[in-house]
Amino acid sequence: MFDIANTIKEISILALPFLLAITCHEAAHGYVAYLLGDPTAKNAGRLTLNPLKHLDPLGTLALVMTRMIGWAKPVPVNPSYFKNPQRDMMLVSLAGPGANMILAILFAMILKGLIGLDLNGLSPTMLKVVEPVALISKSGVIINLALCFFNLIPLPPLDGSKILAGFLPPELAYKYMSFKYGFIIVILLAVLGLLGKIISPAIFFFYKLLLY
């Protein structure tokens, strides 16, 4: 039976780390592009930490359904502004997963700090604060690692494809990035339950690495 109370509780725990994860991911793309000479994201108002500017309805629904994977509206990037489009596009693409890894580390530090607390010495009020913060921090580690490694899958239009394209000869990179069915493959992998199996080993490896 569908437990609406438990679902609301889970979503309330996931909401903050998810919004922070997708916001920083997309803002990082835009900011690095801006540093490399592309003002497109800035002109579109996407160099912001306002999550409403980045939310994608379908990506948010995916988070509610999977409790792990979701996505935001891609930040617009125009490689024609770059001095070295292939290299700079790779750097812009790395920025998003990189931001998620940094957030995962920060959430892990908070969680480790909470785990190290002497709970017996805390007041009932503080205990009520520590538990939800610990749950949010744990979700923050998992969500950011999941988004990091999900986006590193080398299928267009995910970030991993643009990173890989940066190492390919220009003609081969163009053909590779012209592949139109990458996202359909990702959806099929998710429906078949294979997507989690692909990225879970990396998620759990880094989760243990950060927390133990």
C-alpha positions as CSV (number, residue, x, y, z in Angstrom):
1,M,0.0,0.0,0.0
2,F,1.2,3.5,-0.9
3,D,2.3,5.3,2.3
4,I,1.8,9.0,1.6
5,A,3.2,10.1,5.0
6,N,6.4,8.2,4.5
7,T,6.7,9.5,0.9
8,I,6.3,13.1,2.1
9,K,8.9,12.5,4.8
10,E,11.4,11.0,2.2
11,I,10.8,13.9,-0.3
12,S,11.3,16.5,2.5
13,I,14.6,14.9,3.3
14,L,15.7,14.7,-0.4
15,A,14.4,18.2,-1.4
16,L,17.2,20.3,0.0
17,P,20.2,18.2,-1.2
18,F,18.6,17.6,-4.6
19,L,17.9,21.3,-5.2
20,L,21.4,22.2,-4.0
21,A,22.9,19.5,-6.2
22,I,21.2,20.4,-9.5
23,T,21.6,24.2,-8.8
24,C,25.3,24.0,-8.2
25,H,25.8,21.5,-11.0
26,E,24.2,23.8,-13.6
27,A,25.6,27.0,-12.2
28,A,29.1,25.5,-12.3
29,H,28.6,24.7,-16.0
30,G,27.6,28.3,-16.7
31,Y,30.2,29.9,-14.5
32,V,33.1,28.0,-16.1
33,A,31.7,28.8,-19.6
34,Y,31.6,32.5,-18.5
35,L,35.2,32.3,-17.3
36,L,36.2,30.9,-20.7
37,G,34.5,33.7,-22.6
38,D,30.9,32.5,-23.1
39,P,28.3,35.0,-21.7
40,T,25.3,32.9,-22.9
41,A,24.4,31.4,-19.5
42,K,24.9,34.8,-17.8
43,N,22.6,36.6,-20.4
44,A,20.0,33.9,-19.8
45,G,20.0,34.5,-16.0
46,R,21.4,31.1,-15.3
47,L,24.5,32.1,-13.3
48,T,22.4,31.9,-10.1
49,L,21.9,29.7,-7.1
50,N,18.1,30.2,-7.4
51,P,16.9,26.6,-7.9
52,L,13.7,27.8,-9.7
53,K,15.9,29.0,-12.6
54,H,17.2,25.4,-13.0
55,L,14.3,23.1,-12.2
56,D,13.1,20.7,-14.9
57,P,9.6,19.2,-14.2
58,L,10.5,15.8,-15.7
59,G,13.8,15.6,-13.9
60,T,12.1,16.5,-10.6
61,L,9.5,13.8,-11.2
62,A,12.3,11.3,-11.9
63,L,13.8,12.1,-8.4
64,V,10.4,11.6,-6.7
65,M,10.1,8.2,-8.5
66,T,13.7,6.9,-8.1
67,R,14.7,8.7,-4.8
68,M,18.2,9.1,-6.3
69,I,18.4,10.4,-10.0
70,G,17.0,13.6,-11.3
71,W,18.1,16.4,-13.6
72,A,17.8,20.1,-14.3
73,K,17.3,22.3,-17.4
74,P,20.7,22.3,-19.2
75,V,22.5,25.6,-19.0
76,P,22.9,27.1,-22.5
77,V,26.5,27.1,-23.8
78,N,27.8,28.5,-27.0
79,P,31.2,26.9,-27.9
80,S,31.8,29.5,-30.6
81,Y,32.9,31.9,-27.9
82,F,35.7,29.6,-26.8
83,K,39.3,30.0,-27.9
84,N,39.7,26.2,-28.0
85,P,36.1,24.8,-28.3
86,Q,36.9,21.2,-27.9
87,R,39.1,21.6,-24.8
88,D,36.9,24.3,-23.2
89,M,33.7,22.4,-23.7
90,M,35.3,19.5,-21.9
91,L,36.2,21.8,-19.0
92,V,32.7,23.2,-18.9
93,S,31.3,19.6,-18.8
94,L,33.6,18.6,-16.0
95,A,32.4,21.5,-13.9
96,G,29.0,20.0,-13.2
97,P,30.1,16.6,-11.9
98,G,33.0,18.3,-10.1
99,A,30.5,20.6,-8.3
100,N,28.5,17.5,-7.2
101,M,31.7,15.8,-5.9
102,I,32.6,18.8,-3.9
103,L,29.1,18.9,-2.4
104,A,29.3,15.2,-1.6
105,I,32.5,15.8,0.3
106,L,30.9,18.7,2.2
107,F,27.8,16.7,3.2
108,A,30.1,13.8,4.2
109,M,32.0,16.1,6.5
110,I,28.8,17.3,8.1
111,L,27.6,13.7,8.5
112,K,30.9,12.5,10.0
113,G,30.7,15.4,12.5
114,L,27.2,14.4,13.5
115,I,28.1,10.7,13.8
116,G,30.9,11.7,16.2
117,L,28.6,13.5,18.5
118,D,28.0,12.2,22.0
119,L,24.2,11.8,21.7
120,N,23.8,11.1,25.5
121,G,25.0,14.6,26.2
122,L,22.5,16.3,23.9
123,S,19.2,17.8,25.0
124,P,15.9,16.4,23.5
125,T,15.6,19.5,21.4
126,M,19.1,19.1,19.9
127,L,18.4,15.4,19.3
128,K,15.4,16.4,17.2
129,V,17.6,18.6,15.1
130,V,20.5,16.2,14.7
131,E,18.4,13.3,13.3
132,P,16.9,15.2,10.3
133,V,20.2,17.0,9.6
134,A,22.0,13.6,9.6
135,L,19.4,12.2,7.2
136,I,19.6,15.2,4.9
137,S,23.4,15.0,5.0
138,K,23.4,11.3,4.1
139,S,21.0,12.0,1.3
140,G,23.2,14.8,0.2
141,V,26.2,12.5,-0.1
142,I,24.3,9.9,-2.1
143,I,22.4,12.3,-4.4
144,N,25.5,14.2,-5.3
145,L,27.5,11.1,-6.0
146,A,24.6,9.7,-8.0
147,L,24.3,12.9,-10.1
148,C,28.1,13.0,-10.5
149,F,28.4,9.5,-11.9
150,F,25.1,9.6,-13.8
151,N,26.3,12.6,-15.7
152,L,29.7,11.0,-16.4
153,I,28.1,8.2,-18.4
154,P,29.6,8.8,-21.9
155,L,26.3,9.0,-23.8
156,P,25.2,12.2,-25.5
157,P,23.9,14.6,-24.2
158,L,25.3,13.7,-20.8
159,D,28.5,15.5,-19.6
160,G,30.5,12.3,-19.9
161,S,30.1,12.3,-23.7
162,K,31.4,15.9,-24.0
163,I,34.4,15.0,-21.7
164,L,35.2,12.0,-23.8
165,A,34.8,14.0,-27.0
166,G,37.5,16.3,-25.8
167,F,40.0,13.5,-26.2
168,L,38.8,12.4,-29.6
169,P,40.0,13.7,-33.0
170,P,37.7,16.6,-34.1
171,E,35.9,14.6,-36.9
172,L,35.3,11.6,-34.7
173,A,34.2,13.8,-31.9
174,Y,31.6,15.5,-34.2
175,K,30.2,12.2,-35.3
176,Y,30.1,10.9,-31.7
177,M,28.3,14.0,-30.4
178,S,25.8,13.7,-33.3
179,F,24.4,10.5,-31.9
180,K,20.7,11.3,-31.3
181,Y,19.6,8.4,-29.2
182,G,21.7,8.7,-26.0
183,F,19.0,9.9,-23.7
184,I,16.6,7.2,-25.0
185,I,19.2,4.6,-24.1
186,V,19.5,6.2,-20.6
187,I,15.7,6.0,-20.1
188,L,15.7,2.3,-21.3
189,L,18.5,1.5,-18.9
190,A,16.5,3.1,-16.1
191,V,13.3,1.3,-17.0
192,L,15.1,-2.0,-17.2
193,G,16.8,-1.4,-13.8
194,L,20.3,-1.4,-15.4
195,L,21.1,2.3,-14.8
196,G,21.5,1.8,-11.1
197,K,23.7,-1.3,-11.6
198,I,26.0,0.8,-13.8
199,I,26.6,3.7,-11.4
200,S,26.0,2.0,-8.0
201,P,29.5,0.5,-7.7
202,A,31.1,4.0,-8.1
203,I,28.5,5.6,-5.7
204,F,29.0,3.0,-2.9
205,F,32.8,3.0,-3.4
206,F,33.1,6.8,-2.9
207,Y,30.4,6.8,-0.2
208,K,32.5,4.4,1.9
209,L,35.7,6.4,1.0
210,L,34.2,9.6,2.2
211,L,32.6,8.3,5.4
212,Y,35.1,5.7,6.7
